[in-house]
Amino acid sequence: LLDWELGKRDKTTFKRLYSRLNQRFPEVLYCADYWENYDTVIPETQILQSKAGTHTVESNTSDTRHWFCRFHRKSKAVSQLQEMVDLTLK
């Protein structure tokens, strides 16, 4: 896991994540699924859109949600503080 961004699954949240990644890794090829905001933010020369390479990322997200109770539904156990989410992931 290189980086992550807390927020909604929208273009604004993705732009924050992408700007940090692009500063650290400017010459990287991004493998992404067909979510519409990827191709509007990432330059065409840096993106490969396919579901074939995204299964490990989706698996990581699934494992994170499974093992950390606070990422389950809000009706169970969720911390509203970003600091607590940061500490849990660390």
MDAnalysis code that builds the backbone (N, CA, C; Angstrom):
import MDAnalysis as mda
import numpy as np

u = mda.Universe.empty(270, n_residues=90, atom_resindex=np.repeat(np.arange(90), 3), trajectory=True)
u.add_TopologyAttr("name", ["N", "CA", "C"] * 90)
u.add_TopologyAttr("resid", np.arange(1, 91))
u.add_TopologyAttr("resname", ["LEU", "LEU", "ASP", "TRP", "GLU", "LEU", "GLY", "LYS", "ARG", "ASP", "LYS", "THR", "THR", "PHE", "LYS", "ARG", "LEU", "TYR", "SER", "ARG", "LEU", "ASN", "GLN", "ARG", "PHE", "PRO", "GLU", "VAL", "LEU", "TYR", "CYS", "ALA", "ASP", "TYR", "TRP", "GLU", "ASN", "TYR", "ASP", "THR", "VAL", "ILE", "PRO", "GLU", "THR", "GLN", "ILE", "LEU", "GLN", "SER", "LYS", "ALA", "GLY", "THR", "HIS", "THR", "VAL", "GLU", "SER", "ASN", "THR", "SER", "ASP", "THR", "ARG", "HIS", "TRP", "PHE", "CYS", "ARG", "PHE", "HIS", "ARG", "LYS", "SER", "LYS", "ALA", "VAL", "SER", "GLN", "LEU", "GLN", "GLU", "MET", "VAL", "ASP", "LEU", "THR", "LEU", "LYS"])
u.atoms.positions = np.array([
    [0.851, -1.173, 0.000],
    [0.000, 0.000, 0.000],
    [0.894, 1.232, 0.000],
    [0.820, 2.048, -1.031],
    [1.673, 3.225, -1.164],
    [1.109, 4.448, -0.463],
    [-0.198, 4.610, -0.536],
    [-0.849, 5.789, 0.025],
    [-2.351, 5.524, 0.046],
    [-3.076, 6.342, 0.744],
    [-4.524, 6.230, 0.775],
    [-5.112, 7.594, 1.090],
    [-6.369, 7.753, 0.792],
    [-7.065, 9.022, 1.021],
    [-8.421, 8.733, 1.634],
    [-8.730, 9.415, 2.702],
    [-10.009, 9.265, 3.361],
    [-11.003, 10.248, 2.739],
    [-12.140, 9.747, 2.309],
    [-13.152, 10.631, 1.737],
    [-14.148, 9.846, 0.908],
    [-14.989, 10.574, 0.220],
    [-15.989, 9.955, -0.648],
    [-15.312, 9.438, -1.914],
    [-15.983, 8.570, -2.616],
    [-15.451, 8.064, -3.891],
    [-15.873, 9.044, -4.984],
    [-15.222, 10.201, -4.975],
    [-15.537, 11.230, -5.955],
    [-14.247, 11.795, -6.545],
    [-14.398, 12.670, -7.516],
    [-13.256, 13.217, -8.234],
    [-12.361, 14.052, -7.317],
    [-12.931, 14.824, -6.415],
    [-12.161, 15.676, -5.504],
    [-11.244, 14.844, -4.614],
    [-11.776, 13.778, -4.036],
    [-10.974, 12.903, -3.178],
    [-9.860, 12.251, -3.988],
    [-10.193, 11.764, -5.186],
    [-9.182, 11.114, -6.013],
    [-8.081, 12.092, -6.423],
    [-8.432, 13.337, -6.722],
    [-7.425, 14.328, -7.112],
    [-6.420, 14.577, -5.990],
    [-6.885, 14.578, -4.732],
    [-5.966, 14.743, -3.597],
    [-4.970, 13.587, -3.541],
    [-5.477, 12.378, -3.693],
    [-4.617, 11.198, -3.673],
    [-3.646, 11.221, -4.860],
    [-4.161, 11.471, -6.044],
    [-3.326, 11.467, -7.244],
    [-2.225, 12.531, -7.180],
    [-2.520, 13.709, -6.654],
    [-1.505, 14.761, -6.592],
    [-0.339, 14.352, -5.690],
    [-0.642, 13.684, -4.573],
    [0.434, 13.194, -3.696],
    [1.250, 12.096, -4.380],
    [0.554, 11.151, -5.006],
    [1.259, 10.067, -5.693],
    [2.098, 10.588, -6.845],
    [1.562, 11.534, -7.574],
    [2.280, 12.081, -8.729],
    [3.543, 12.836, -8.311],
    [3.538, 13.447, -7.138],
    [4.744, 14.110, -6.639],
    [5.821, 13.095, -6.282],
    [5.412, 11.975, -5.691],
    [6.362, 10.947, -5.275],
    [6.806, 10.057, -6.432],
    [5.904, 9.773, -7.354],
    [6.170, 8.854, -8.466],
    [5.703, 9.484, -9.781],
    [6.436, 10.456, -10.320],
    [5.941, 11.181, -11.502],
    [5.918, 10.356, -12.795],
    [6.750, 9.340, -12.908],
    [6.836, 8.559, -14.148],
    [6.303, 7.139, -13.945],
    [5.072, 7.025, -13.492],
    [4.482, 5.729, -13.165],
    [3.326, 5.434, -14.111],
    [3.144, 4.147, -14.406],
    [1.974, 3.706, -15.154],
    [0.929, 3.242, -14.149],
    [-0.240, 3.841, -14.177],
    [-1.321, 3.489, -13.260],
    [-2.217, 2.453, -13.916],
    [-2.463, 1.364, -13.205],
    [-3.422, 0.352, -13.655],
    [-4.712, 0.606, -12.887],
    [-5.773, 0.838, -13.600],
    [-7.028, 1.214, -12.958],
    [-8.200, 0.533, -13.651],
    [-9.315, 0.472, -12.945],
    [-10.520, -0.038, -13.586],
    [-11.144, 1.088, -14.408],
    [-12.369, 0.931, -14.790],
    [-12.991, 1.887, -15.715],
    [-13.805, 2.971, -15.023],
    [-13.461, 3.307, -13.791],
    [-14.154, 4.393, -13.105],
    [-13.891, 5.683, -13.879],
    [-14.918, 6.426, -14.177],
    [-14.837, 7.565, -15.106],
    [-13.857, 8.657, -14.672],
    [-13.633, 8.843, -13.386],
    [-12.754, 9.928, -12.943],
    [-11.273, 9.633, -13.140],
    [-10.899, 8.371, -13.281],
    [-9.489, 8.061, -13.497],
    [-8.991, 8.678, -14.803],
    [-9.719, 8.471, -15.875],
    [-9.233, 8.976, -17.161],
    [-9.400, 10.483, -17.332],
    [-10.120, 11.150, -16.437],
    [-10.199, 12.611, -16.505],
    [-9.093, 13.274, -15.686],
    [-8.471, 12.544, -14.749],
    [-7.425, 13.100, -13.887],
    [-6.036, 12.627, -14.323],
    [-5.888, 11.344, -14.591],
    [-4.588, 10.778, -14.973],
    [-4.366, 10.976, -16.467],
    [-3.183, 11.466, -16.864],
    [-2.904, 11.634, -18.297],
    [-2.992, 10.295, -19.041],
    [-3.409, 10.361, -20.286],
    [-3.615, 9.161, -21.095],
    [-2.360, 8.298, -21.211],
    [-1.189, 8.925, -21.207],
    [0.070, 8.182, -21.332],
    [0.462, 7.438, -20.062],
    [-0.225, 7.708, -18.950],
    [0.128, 7.094, -17.678],
    [-0.928, 6.139, -17.146],
    [-1.944, 5.830, -17.934],
    [-3.019, 4.988, -17.406],
    [-3.283, 3.787, -18.309],
    [-3.456, 2.650, -17.676],
    [-3.878, 1.435, -18.345],
    [-5.149, 0.991, -17.644],
    [-6.265, 1.070, -18.358],
    [-7.543, 0.735, -17.745],
    [-7.944, -0.684, -18.105],
    [-8.034, -1.509, -17.056],
    [-8.391, -2.913, -17.208],
    [-8.752, -3.466, -15.841],
    [-9.667, -4.401, -15.782],
    [-9.997, -5.046, -14.515],
    [-8.971, -6.126, -14.170],
    [-8.139, -6.510, -15.115],
    [-7.190, -7.604, -14.905],
    [-6.174, -7.311, -13.808],
    [-5.728, -6.071, -13.682],
    [-4.693, -5.749, -12.707],
    [-5.192, -5.144, -11.416],
    [-6.487, -5.065, -11.224],
    [-7.005, -4.384, -10.035],
    [-7.483, -5.331, -8.943],
    [-7.433, -6.642, -9.182],
    [-7.970, -7.577, -8.183],
    [-7.175, -7.548, -6.876],
    [-5.860, -7.300, -6.936],
    [-5.082, -7.262, -5.688],
    [-5.416, -6.034, -4.853],
    [-5.696, -4.922, -5.503],
    [-6.083, -3.710, -4.786],
    [-7.435, -3.922, -4.112],
    [-8.368, -4.475, -4.850],
    [-9.693, -4.735, -4.287],
    [-9.608, -5.749, -3.149],
    [-8.699, -6.697, -3.259],
    [-8.494, -7.679, -2.193],
    [-7.940, -7.007, -0.942],
    [-6.999, -6.078, -1.131],
    [-6.423, -5.332, -0.006],
    [-7.501, -4.532, 0.712],
    [-8.342, -3.853, -0.031],
    [-9.425, -3.064, 0.557],
    [-10.376, -3.967, 1.339],
    [-10.700, -5.106, 0.756],
    [-11.590, -6.046, 1.428],
    [-10.982, -6.555, 2.733],
    [-9.699, -6.896, 2.703],
    [-9.020, -7.363, 3.916],
    [-8.979, -6.280, 4.983],
    [-8.704, -5.052, 4.581],
    [-8.651, -3.941, 5.530],
    [-9.994, -3.770, 6.215],
    [-11.055, -3.786, 5.447],
    [-12.386, -3.627, 6.030],
    [-12.753, -4.800, 6.938],
    [-12.276, -5.972, 6.583],
    [-12.579, -7.143, 7.396],
    [-11.854, -7.090, 8.739],
    [-10.570, -6.772, 8.709],
    [-9.762, -6.845, 9.926],
    [-9.915, -5.649, 10.844],
    [-10.267, -4.507, 10.322],
    [-10.413, -3.321, 11.170],
    [-11.892, -3.030, 11.369],
    [-12.360, -3.316, 12.534],
    [-13.774, -3.168, 12.871],
    [-14.289, -1.768, 12.562],
    [-13.480, -0.768, 12.761],
    [-13.951, 0.605, 12.597],
    [-14.315, 0.936, 11.149],
    [-13.948, 0.089, 10.181],
    [-14.294, 0.350, 8.791],
    [-15.575, -0.354, 8.362],
    [-16.203, -1.043, 9.290],
    [-17.475, -1.685, 8.988],
    [-18.585, -0.631, 8.994],
    [-19.788, -1.092, 8.869],
    [-20.919, -0.166, 8.838],
    [-20.919, 0.754, 10.049],
    [-21.435, 1.960, 9.886],
    [-21.473, 2.941, 10.971],
    [-22.275, 2.454, 12.166],
    [-23.225, 1.567, 11.929],
    [-24.041, 1.087, 13.043],
    [-23.250, 0.162, 13.971],
    [-22.073, -0.266, 13.537],
    [-21.262, -1.151, 14.382],
    [-20.204, -0.328, 15.111],
    [-19.013, -0.224, 14.586],
    [-17.950, 0.495, 15.295],
    [-17.155, 1.331, 14.312],
    [-17.348, 2.618, 14.364],
    [-16.652, 3.510, 13.446],
    [-16.157, 4.725, 14.203],
    [-14.929, 5.105, 13.948],
    [-14.410, 6.328, 14.533],
    [-14.588, 7.454, 13.525],
    [-15.118, 8.553, 13.946],
    [-15.327, 9.682, 13.058],
    [-14.070, 10.556, 12.949],
    [-13.070, 10.278, 13.760],
    [-11.861, 11.085, 13.756],
    [-10.856, 10.545, 12.756],
    [-10.387, 11.393, 11.851],
    [-9.396, 10.955, 10.874],
    [-8.122, 10.507, 11.577],
    [-7.787, 11.136, 12.698],
    [-6.600, 10.750, 13.456],
    [-6.675, 9.279, 13.889],
    [-7.848, 8.827, 14.325],
    [-7.999, 7.434, 14.749],
    [-7.868, 6.474, 13.558],
    [-8.376, 6.878, 12.416],
    [-8.230, 6.056, 11.214],
    [-6.754, 5.963, 10.834],
    [-6.041, 7.087, 10.864],
    [-4.605, 7.100, 10.584],
    [-3.849, 6.171, 11.525],
    [-4.134, 6.267, 12.805],
    [-3.453, 5.427, 13.793],
    [-3.750, 3.955, 13.588],
    [-4.968, 3.618, 13.212],
    [-5.323, 2.231, 12.982],
    [-4.557, 1.668, 11.798],
    [-4.471, 2.427, 10.714],
    [-3.765, 1.941, 9.526],
    [-2.262, 1.850, 9.746],
    [-1.717, 2.706, 10.597],
    [-0.284, 2.640, 10.887],
    [0.020, 1.381, 11.645],
])
